[in-house]
Amino acid sequence: MDLNNIINLLKAIDKRHQMFFSEKLISHLMRFLDGFYFCKNLNKTYNESDENFWNRFNKYVFSRYNQINEKLSLEQFLLSEFKDERLAYEKFFELFNEFNGKIDAPSNE
């Protein structure tokens, strides 16, 4: 499984978060992803498919909750909507799995 692919990475995190961070908190997930993208940018391996995924996923999440104001980050939105870091984390992956079931993306497994 290619963990350089954001979809595969998120699937792996969803399956075994302990390999990546200690607690199922939305802030831990987002800081891990910040580091992941920092490293990809540093190594010049960031690609348009990552950006395309996040643009489409963010639109999916905001439209799923009938939000037209996308000025909040995904993390801020989930925390404002669910008021709890653990619940926001769970909802993130619930939404990711819904979204992933609707997209046609290669998994490179």
C-alpha positions as CSV (number, residue, x, y, z in Angstrom):
1,M,0.0,0.0,0.0
2,D,1.5,3.3,-1.1
3,L,1.2,5.6,1.9
4,N,2.3,8.6,-0.3
5,N,-1.2,8.5,-1.7
6,I,-3.4,10.5,0.7
7,I,-6.4,8.2,0.3
8,N,-4.3,5.2,1.2
9,L,-2.7,7.1,4.1
10,L,-6.1,8.0,5.5
11,K,-7.3,4.5,5.2
12,A,-4.3,3.3,7.1
13,I,-4.8,5.9,9.8
14,D,-8.5,4.9,10.1
15,K,-7.5,1.3,10.5
16,R,-4.6,1.7,13.0
17,H,-4.3,5.2,14.3
18,Q,-1.8,4.0,16.9
19,M,0.9,3.7,14.2
20,F,0.7,7.4,13.6
21,F,-0.4,9.1,16.9
22,S,-1.6,8.2,20.3
23,E,-5.2,9.5,20.6
24,K,-8.1,9.7,18.2
25,L,-8.3,13.5,18.3
26,I,-8.9,15.7,15.3
27,S,-6.0,18.0,16.3
28,H,-3.6,15.0,16.3
29,L,-4.8,13.9,12.9
30,M,-4.5,17.4,11.4
31,R,-1.0,18.1,12.9
32,F,0.1,14.7,11.6
33,L,-1.2,15.7,8.2
34,D,0.5,19.1,8.4
35,G,3.8,17.2,9.0
36,F,3.1,14.8,6.2
37,Y,2.6,17.7,3.7
38,F,5.5,19.6,5.1
39,C,7.7,16.6,4.3
40,K,6.2,16.2,0.9
41,N,6.8,19.8,0.1
42,L,10.3,19.6,1.4
43,N,11.0,16.6,-0.8
44,K,9.1,18.1,-3.8
45,T,6.7,15.1,-3.9
46,Y,3.5,17.1,-3.3
47,N,1.2,16.6,-6.3
48,E,-2.0,18.0,-7.7
49,S,-4.0,14.8,-6.9
50,D,-3.5,15.6,-3.2
51,E,-4.8,19.1,-3.6
52,N,-7.6,17.9,-5.8
53,F,-8.6,15.3,-3.1
54,W,-8.7,18.0,-0.4
55,N,-10.7,20.5,-2.5
56,R,-13.3,17.8,-3.4
57,F,-13.4,16.4,0.2
58,N,-13.8,19.8,1.8
59,K,-16.6,20.7,-0.7
60,Y,-18.3,17.4,0.1
61,V,-18.1,17.9,3.9
62,F,-19.3,21.5,3.8
63,S,-22.2,20.7,1.4
64,R,-23.1,17.6,3.4
65,Y,-23.8,20.0,6.3
66,N,-25.4,22.7,4.0
67,Q,-22.6,25.1,4.7
68,I,-21.8,27.7,2.1
69,N,-19.2,29.6,4.1
70,E,-16.0,27.6,3.6
71,K,-13.7,30.1,5.3
72,L,-13.2,27.7,8.2
73,S,-10.7,25.0,7.9
74,L,-12.0,21.5,8.0
75,E,-10.7,21.1,11.5
76,Q,-12.4,24.3,12.7
77,F,-15.6,23.3,11.0
78,L,-15.7,19.8,12.6
79,L,-14.9,21.2,16.0
80,S,-17.5,23.9,15.7
81,E,-20.1,21.4,14.5
82,F,-19.4,18.6,17.1
83,K,-17.7,20.5,20.0
84,D,-15.5,17.5,20.9
85,E,-12.1,16.5,19.5
86,R,-12.8,12.8,19.7
87,L,-16.2,13.1,18.0
88,A,-14.8,15.4,15.4
89,Y,-12.1,12.8,14.6
90,E,-14.8,10.0,14.3
91,K,-16.9,12.2,12.1
92,F,-13.9,13.0,9.9
93,F,-13.4,9.3,9.2
94,E,-17.1,8.7,8.8
95,L,-17.3,11.4,6.2
96,F,-14.0,10.3,4.6
97,N,-15.4,6.8,4.2
98,E,-18.7,8.1,2.7
99,F,-16.8,10.3,0.3
100,N,-14.3,7.6,-0.6
101,G,-17.1,5.3,-1.5
102,K,-18.4,7.9,-3.9
103,I,-15.2,8.7,-5.7
104,D,-13.4,6.7,-8.3
105,A,-9.7,7.0,-7.3
106,P,-6.9,4.5,-7.7
107,S,-5.8,3.0,-4.4
108,N,-2.4,1.7,-5.6
109,E,-2.6,-1.3,-3.4
